[in-house]
């Protein structure tokens, strides 16, 4: 799963400058979520403070985290490990949605 910050010249009025991404992570609310995280290049730290989630992404290692989302919404995070020149341009956006919308999102992702 790849997600990149939307360049400032492509931002819409409804986008959050330097925070929004081209491909948000969607998760169903009222569900236990298990996430597997790794890195391809250097050490990163995948963090969404508003839901108390933080996990290191380490090259050559698969880390897992489990959390429960009990509300819908859009949650913003970032890499919290200084990992290189573009460290400040690594936003994370997670959207907590209903199970019906989540199933639609999964089917769209499988078509890509």
C-alpha positions in Angstrom: 0.0 0.0 0.0 1.5 3.3 -1.1 0.4 6.8 -0.3 2.0 10.1 -1.2 1.5 13.6 -0.1 -0.6 15.7 -2.6 1.7 18.3 -4.1 0.8 21.9 -3.2 0.1 22.8 -6.8 -2.5 20.0 -7.1 -4.3 20.7 -3.8 -8.0 21.4 -3.9 -9.7 23.9 -1.6 -11.0 21.0 0.5 -7.5 19.4 0.9 -5.3 19.9 3.9 -2.1 21.5 2.9 1.0 19.3 3.6 -1.3 16.7 5.4 -3.5 15.2 2.7 -2.5 12.2 0.7 -3.5 10.7 -2.7 -4.5 7.3 -1.2 -6.0 7.3 2.3 -6.0 4.1 4.4 -9.6 3.0 5.1 -10.6 0.9 8.1 -14.0 -0.1 9.4 -15.1 1.4 12.7 -16.2 -0.7 15.7 -13.6 -3.2 14.6 -10.4 -4.6 15.9 -7.7 -3.7 13.4 -4.4 -5.6 13.0 -1.8 -3.8 10.9 1.5 -5.1 9.6 4.2 -2.5 8.9 7.7 -2.6 7.3 10.0 -0.2 5.4 11.8 -0.5 2.2 14.7 1.9 2.8 15.4 3.3 6.3 13.8 3.2 9.8 10.4 5.1 9.9 7.8 5.4 12.7 4.2 5.2 11.6 2.2 7.4 14.0 -1.4 8.6 14.3 -1.5 10.4 17.7 -5.2 11.0 18.0 -5.9 7.3 18.1 -2.7 6.5 20.1 -1.1 4.4 17.4 2.7 4.3 16.9 4.8 1.6 15.4 8.3 1.4 13.9 8.7 0.5 10.3 12.1 -1.3 10.0 13.7 -2.5 6.8 13.8 -6.3 6.7 11.4 -6.7 9.6 7.7 -7.1 9.8 6.1 -5.4 12.9 2.5 -5.7 13.9 0.1 -3.5 15.9 -3.5 -4.0 17.0 -6.0 -1.3 17.8 -9.7 -0.7 18.1 -11.4 2.2 16.3 -14.8 3.1 17.8 -15.7 6.2 15.8 -15.8 7.4 12.3 -13.6 10.2 11.1 -10.4 11.2 9.3 -7.2 10.8 11.4 -3.9 12.5 10.5 -0.4 11.3 11.3 3.1 11.4 10.1 6.5 9.7 10.2 7.9 10.4 13.7 11.4 9.1 13.1 13.8 11.5 11.4 14.5 9.4 8.4 16.1 11.6 5.8 15.7 14.8 3.7 12.0 14.2 3.0 11.0 13.3 6.5 8.7 16.3 6.9 6.8 15.3 3.7 5.5 11.9 4.9 1.9 12.4 6.1 -0.5 9.5 7.0 -4.2 9.7 6.6 -6.5 7.0 8.0 -10.3 7.2 7.4 -12.6 5.2 9.7 -15.8 4.3 7.8 -18.8 2.1 8.0 -18.5 -1.6 7.1 -20.6 -1.1 3.9 -18.3 1.7 2.7 -15.3 -0.4 3.7 -16.4 -3.3 1.6 -16.8 -1.0 -1.4 -13.3 0.4 -0.7 -11.8 -3.1 -0.6 -13.4 -4.0 -3.9 -12.1 -0.8 -5.5 -8.6 -1.5 -4.2 -8.7 -5.1 -5.6 -9.4 -3.7 -9.1 -6.3 -1.5 -9.1 
